[in-house]
């Protein structure tokens, strides 16, 4: 098992653990100076907690996991039954991330801790191979990237994904990956080999082309241009690449100009399909996002409160309007009828294809032409 070597000290090494020598390069996924929080309860299997200048403000809690195959709860709307998440928390620091609430299960908070306290299952590949070797394993589809990004920046040093991909493919298990991380390009040869063994799905999460907005709301991610280049690289390698265009942000990335730029850029990059949907604000995410809106776009704070009310979804009127706009621009750029990715319901279980079946809104043709003249409804 390969363990990261850091320049900096281990904050709370396990008994007998020393601070390793070595060097590492990475990027900062959150603001410098973030506090190194200590969980209220000890993390199960904690080996050590590590901080390094190359990831300013981020602490990595290395743990040994007893199991990494996660069974999706019965009755879930998710289009898969099993997941693997080698990381908990994410230095991509997306303000809107739907997974923030899950960090509270570790006695971290859903805000800054989610961005800066990252749990790493350093033995994930070894444990997964043992689980997949059990006679009871039925080789059902396994989804990666359903909670936090498996290609967040620390993956460049921990290198957990090659072992995970290899374990799944060697066992005959189909897999899919959803990511914002351009580090996935490192594993293109491995993914091509895996695709010769089992069905492999790859999805890139990209919902805006505005570099400035992306930098503000998903500060630790590669920018839109970098992700568009990754889509092209995957397609040039002969791999499928759908896109999860979620979340579309009311009054920030839902204009005709923004949607036309998004779908046009995805078509030019060679995306095999797109699924788009509105911002989804579940508890934990909602509070953090609303705080960001109030600070960065105070003129929109009241609008967002009224649009979302006390729930997680934008109003039905808004979602119907957005679904119509998405359909129009998908058709305009050659994506009519396409589905972006098998993880399409992860960010928003009511993405436009699921919530608004074909025929429930004006189809391409006269109806869509009329829709093209519509502006965003004045909701509040």
MARDONU-184589 format. One record per residue (C-alpha): residue in one letter; x, y, z. Coordinates in steps of 0.1 Angstrom, whole numbers, padded with zeros to 4 digits, always signed. Example, Ala and Ser with C-alpha at 12.3 -4.5 7.8 and 13.67 -1.06 7.14 Angstrom:
# MARDONU-184589
A+0123-0045+0078
S+0137-0011+0071
# end
This chain:
# MARDONU-184589
X+0000+0000+0000
X+0015+0033-0011
X+0011+0061+0014
X+0016+0098+0007
X+0048+0115+0017
X+0045+0151+0028
X+0069+0179+0034
X+0050+0190+0065
X+0044+0175+0098
X+0018+0151+0108
X-0005+0169+0132
X-0015+0140+0153
X+0003+0108+0143
X-0008+0075+0158
X+0014+0061+0185
X+0048+0052+0171
X+0041+0071+0138
X+0069+0094+0127
X+0067+0124+0103
X+0079+0111+0069
X+0104+0129+0047
X+0097+0136+0010
X+0080+0162-0011
X+0047+0167-0028
X+0030+0192-0052
X-0006+0201-0052
X-0031+0230-0052
X-0050+0248-0026
X-0087+0239-0026
X-0097+0264+0002
X-0087+0296+0016
X-0053+0297+0034
X-0055+0298+0071
X-0085+0274+0075
X-0084+0259+0110
X-0073+0224+0114
X-0104+0211+0132
X-0102+0181+0154
X-0132+0157+0152
X-0153+0156+0183
X-0151+0118+0181
X-0120+0099+0169
X-0122+0089+0133
X-0125+0052+0129
X-0092+0037+0117
X-0073+0070+0119
X-0036+0066+0111
X-0025+0103+0112
X-0036+0138+0102
X-0014+0156+0078
X-0010+0192+0067
X+0013+0206+0040
X+0021+0240+0025
X+0012+0227-0009
X-0024+0224+0002
X-0026+0255+0024
X-0055+0254+0048
X-0064+0217+0042
X-0058+0188+0066
X-0058+0152+0054
X-0070+0126+0078
X-0056+0092+0067
X-0077+0063+0078
X-0077+0025+0072
X-0111+0014+0061
X-0127-0020+0069
X-0150-0018+0039
X-0152+0005+0009
X-0182-0010-0011
X-0213+0010-0001
X-0247-0004-0008
X-0272+0023-0018
X-0302+0024+0004
X-0333+0005-0008
X-0358+0028-0024
X-0332+0053-0035
X-0338+0072-0068
X-0301+0067-0077
X-0295+0047-0109
X-0269+0025-0093
X-0268+0001-0063
X-0232+0003-0052
X-0207+0031-0047
X-0170+0036-0037
X-0159+0069-0022
X-0121+0069-0015
X-0124+0105+0000
X-0147+0122+0024
X-0148+0160+0022
X-0135+0177-0009
X-0109+0205-0015
X-0128+0215-0046
X-0148+0236-0022
X-0179+0239-0044
X-0203+0262-0025
X-0233+0243-0038
X-0220+0207-0032
X-0250+0185-0023
X-0227+0162-0002
X-0219+0187+0025
X-0243+0173+0050
X-0225+0140+0049
X-0195+0155+0066
X-0215+0161+0098
X-0217+0124+0102
X-0180+0126+0110
X-0185+0154+0135
X-0172+0180+0111
X-0193+0209+0099
X-0209+0211+0065
X-0192+0244+0057
X-0155+0251+0059
X-0147+0217+0074
X-0161+0200+0043
X-0136+0220+0022
X-0106+0217+0045
X-0109+0185+0065
X-0105+0156+0040
X-0107+0120+0050
X-0086+0096+0029
X-0091+0059+0028
X-0055+0050+0022
X-0061+0012+0019
X-0092+0016-0004
X-0078-0005-0033
X-0066-0034-0012
X-0099-0036+0008
X-0119-0033-0025
X-0100-0063-0041
X-0109-0084-0011
X-0145-0074-0012
X-0148-0081-0049
X-0132-0115-0045
X-0160-0127-0023
X-0182-0154-0039
X-0213-0134-0029
X-0202-0104-0051
X-0226-0102-0080
X-0206-0078-0102
X-0232-0051-0101
X-0224-0017-0115
X-0202+0005-0091
X-0204+0043-0093
X-0175+0065-0082
X-0178+0103-0076
X-0213+0100-0061
X-0205+0118-0029
X-0171+0136-0032
X-0148+0139-0061
X-0124+0109-0065
X-0101+0131-0086
X-0098+0160-0062
X-0063+0174-0061
X-0049+0151-0034
X-0054+0121-0057
X-0023+0133-0075
X-0003+0122-0045
X-0024+0094-0029
X-0030+0077-0063
X-0060+0056-0050
X-0080+0056-0083
X-0056+0034-0104
X-0059+0006-0079
X-0096+0010-0076
X-0102+0010-0113
X-0079-0020-0117
X-0097-0039-0090
X-0131-0033-0105
X-0121-0042-0140
X-0101-0073-0131
X-0131-0086-0111
X-0155-0081-0141
X-0174-0053-0124
X-0188-0024-0146
X-0180+0010-0133
X-0187+0047-0139
X-0169+0078-0128
X-0182+0114-0123
X-0156+0141-0117
X-0146+0178-0121
X-0109+0168-0118
X-0087+0170-0149
X-0063+0146-0131
X-0085+0119-0146
X-0064+0124-0178
X-0036+0106-0160
X-0057+0074-0160
X-0069+0075-0196
X-0047+0045-0206
X-0059+0025-0176
X-0095+0034-0184
X-0091+0024-0220
X-0078-0010-0208
X-0107-0013-0183
X-0132-0005-0210
X-0119-0036-0229
X-0128-0057-0199
X-0161-0042-0186
X-0185-0014-0194
X-0170+0019-0183
X-0189+0052-0181
X-0172+0085-0177
X-0189+0118-0169
X-0175+0153-0164
X-0194+0178-0142
X-0195+0211-0159
X-0224+0236-0157
X-0210+0269-0167
X-0184+0284-0191
X-0179+0317-0171
X-0144+0313-0157
X-0149+0341-0132
X-0181+0326-0118
X-0165+0292-0116
X-0135+0306-0097
X-0159+0322-0072
X-0183+0293-0066
X-0161+0262-0071
X-0127+0277-0063
X-0107+0244-0059
X-0118+0229-0093
X-0101+0231-0127
X-0118+0259-0147
X-0143+0253-0174
X-0117+0256-0203
X-0096+0229-0186
X-0126+0205-0182
X-0136+0211-0219
X-0101+0201-0229
X-0105+0169-0208
X-0137+0160-0226
X-0119+0163-0259
X-0090+0142-0247
X-0114+0115-0235
X-0132+0115-0268
X-0099+0115-0288
X-0090+0084-0268
X-0122+0067-0279
X-0139+0068-0246
X-0175+0080-0241
X-0179+0112-0221
X-0212+0125-0209
X-0217+0157-0191
X-0235+0165-0159
X-0245+0202-0164
X-0256+0207-0128
X-0263+0229-0111
X-0277+0256-0133
X-0277+0287-0110
X-0308+0309-0110
X-0299+0345-0122
X-0262+0335-0124
X-0258+0309-0151
X-0293+0304-0165
X-0295+0332-0192
X-0299+0323-0228
X-0263+0335-0234
X-0249+0313-0206
X-0269+0282-0217
X-0260+0287-0254
X-0223+0291-0245
X-0225+0260-0223
X-0241+0236-0248
X-0222+0250-0277
X-0189+0245-0259
X-0199+0209-0249
X-0208+0201-0285
X-0175+0215-0298
X-0156+0194-0272
X-0174+0162-0284
X-0195+0154-0253
X-0216+0123-0260
X-0246+0137-0241
X-0257+0162-0215
X-0281+0162-0186
X-0288+0196-0169
X-0309+0207-0140
X-0314+0235-0114
X-0295+0241-0082
X-0306+0217-0055
X-0303+0230-0019
X-0306+0202+0006
X-0300+0209+0043
X-0264+0215+0050
X-0258+0228+0015
X-0286+0253+0017
X-0271+0272+0047
X-0236+0274+0032
X-0249+0285-0002
X-0272+0311+0012
X-0244+0326+0032
X-0223+0328+0001
X-0251+0345-0019
X-0257+0370+0008
X-0220+0379+0008
X-0212+0378-0029
X-0246+0387-0045
X-0267+0404-0018
X-0291+0416-0045
X-0301+0380-0051
X-0304+0368-0015
X-0341+0376-0012
X-0349+0361-0046
X-0332+0328-0037
X-0351+0326-0004
X-0384+0331-0021
X-0375+0308-0051
X-0366+0279-0028
X-0390+0286+0001
X-0384+0261+0029
X-0375+0232+0006
X-0346+0219-0014
X-0360+0226-0049
X-0366+0257-0069
X-0402+0264-0075
X-0421+0242-0100
X-0426+0271-0123
X-0389+0279-0124
X-0379+0243-0130
X-0405+0240-0158
X-0391+0272-0174
X-0355+0260-0171
X-0363+0226-0185
X-0378+0242-0216
X-0347+0264-0221
X-0324+0234-0217
X-0344+0214-0242
X-0342+0242-0267
X-0304+0247-0264
X-0298+0209-0264
X-0317+0206-0296
X-0299+0236-0311
X-0265+0220-0304
X-0273+0185-0314
X-0280+0170-0280
X-0318+0165-0284
X-0329+0133-0266
X-0295+0127-0251
X-0287+0117-0215
X-0255+0130-0202
X-0244+0103-0177
X-0257+0075-0156
X-0251+0096-0124
X-0275+0121-0138
X-0296+0122-0106
X-0267+0127-0082
X-0267+0165-0079
X-0304+0170-0084
X-0327+0141-0084
X-0351+0161-0105
X-0329+0169-0135
X-0347+0179-0166
X-0349+0144-0182
X-0364+0128-0150
X-0387+0156-0139
X-0400+0166-0173
X-0404+0135-0195
X-0403+0138-0233
X-0435+0155-0245
X-0443+0173-0212
X-0428+0205-0225
X-0428+0220-0261
X-0408+0197-0283
X-0384+0209-0310
X-0401+0228-0337
X-0427+0255-0334
X-0431+0251-0296
X-0393+0253-0290
X-0391+0283-0314
X-0417+0300-0293
X-0398+0291-0262
X-0367+0306-0276
X-0383+0340-0275
X-0392+0336-0238
X-0372+0353-0211
X-0368+0340-0176
X-0401+0343-0157
X-0404+0371-0132
X-0410+0348-0103
X-0405+0371-0073
# end
